[in-house]
Every structure is written in structure tokens, then in C-alpha cells.
Amino acid sequence: MSLNARQSTESRQAEIIATMVALAAERNPADVTTTDIAKAMNVTQGALFRHFPTKEAIRLAVIEWTETQLMAKLGDAQASAPDVLSGLEAMFLAHVKFIREFPGVPRLVFAELQQPDSSPVRQRVQQIMRRYRQMLAETLGKAKAAQLIRDDVDVQAAAALFLGAIQGLVMQSMLGGASSDADEPVIGILQLYLAGLGAKS
């Protein structure tokens, strides 16, 4: 494959992924068909299948794109913070910002988690979540070593609570219980979380 052809394929794949994410923000991701994606892009289904062999391949590519984008944003948030605890706060806010920017992403993730255990896409989502929890646990461990949080904090439980707080905000937004753009509940929940850790400002 020539360089131009490869760039064209990568560009079209990125467009398909972006379209799937956008459609998932508007409706149940499970109901989004390849026909819907093709129609939104003004191309034929055949054109889609030249870049992805199946709908599952598209879904898997979306999840892999999500991992790449989110992990990069979390890494940048950590790197720009003055200390590990500030980095944890920055990660929380970066994750919320990412969800606001791409509201279809959490809907896609929740939809995939409802698939059978054997689904390759669900397995990939679970793998990403394990990686994220481990990264959080390591960050919390560093915060504990630096005496920025209580010495008796269970880092695995604290990592799970971090993700649970964000998932709760997402669910409230999806149910219409809170504005997806409201900063007050986000900051309030983050402050409660940090207080529970015994964070030292």
C-alpha cells in the first residue's frame, strides 16, 4: 500500500470512528447500524467495509481510539501538575472534560459492558478499565508515600471510588438529573473525594 493510500485509509477510518461517536451521543449505540454511519457520512456501506470488515471492527476501533485519547489526556494532566495529588485532581477534571467533549463515548462503553462476556469489544473495555484502575492505584500510592493523603488509604478502593464518582456524574447527566456543563457538582464531588482521602492541601 502506498503512503498516500495508507493516509487516505487512516483518514477515512478516523472519520468513521468520529461518526460512530457522534451518533452514539444521539441514540442508543446498540441501535446504530452501518447503514446509519454510511448515511451520516454520505457514503455507501461498501465504502465503510473497505476500511472495516465488520461493525464489530468499527466498535473495537472506537474503543481503542477512546483509550488512546483518554490516556493521553490523563497523562498530560498528570505531567502538568506540580505534585502527585494535584495530578490526581487534574486527571479527574480531564476525564470529565473528555466526556463533555465526546458524550457518545460513555454511552458506547456502557453499551459494550452489556454485551456477553465473550465479546472481544467488551473484553477490550474491561482491559482498559483495569489499566486505568492500576494507573490510579499507582498514583494514589505515590500520594501516600509523599504523605499527601492518609497513610491508611486503601489505594485499590480509592481508585475504584475515583472511577465510580465519574461514572455517577455521567449517569446523572444521561438521566437529565444534572447539566453536563455544570461545574459545581464536579468540583463538589472532587472535594468530597479528596477529603475522604485526608488530602493535605
Order of alpha helices (4+ residues) and beta strands (2+ residues): alpha-alpha-alpha-alpha-alpha-alpha-alpha-alpha-alpha
